[in-house]
Amino acid sequence: MFTSEYVHTLDAKGRLFIPARLREGLGARFVLTKGLDRCLFAYPPAEWEALGQKFRDLPFARADVRAFARLFFSGACECECDRQGRILIPAYLREYAGLAREAVILGVASRVEIWARDEWERYRARATAAYEEVAEKLVDLF
């Protein structure tokens, strides 16, 4: 399970350091794609395959299913860390997530998320305001 929050800087080539704890869970090669809320999602291969199966089970005749699957899967790329623990984030994914300099890397249960730092801070401020209310609705999960 992925947990924690890290802040790192993208270099001029668009490479980002992935913390060792997260690299271990992601594996030697993993999938990076457009996430929700203007962040990127990174999945280890087994989790990516399980997600793909869930999409295959959805009714492809539904326009919303097709639209989401097209954007989600076509935006995916396979990543591999270099010797320094960095990944090269393609320009189209950096643009989607607004990644320019500082990035926040989050462990979120089954995936890793990569956010532009300013976008994460805005999101966190909004989500924190509703945190307790959401927890009350999800209380049975705990």
ABEGO torsion letter per residue (X at the ends): XBBEBBBBBBBAAGBBBBBAAAAAAAEABBBBBBBBGGBBBBBBAAAAAAAAAAAAABBAABAAAAAAAAAAAAABBBBBBBAAGBBBBBAAAAAAAGBAABBBBBBBGABBBBBBAAAAAAAAAAAAAAAAAAAAAAAAAX
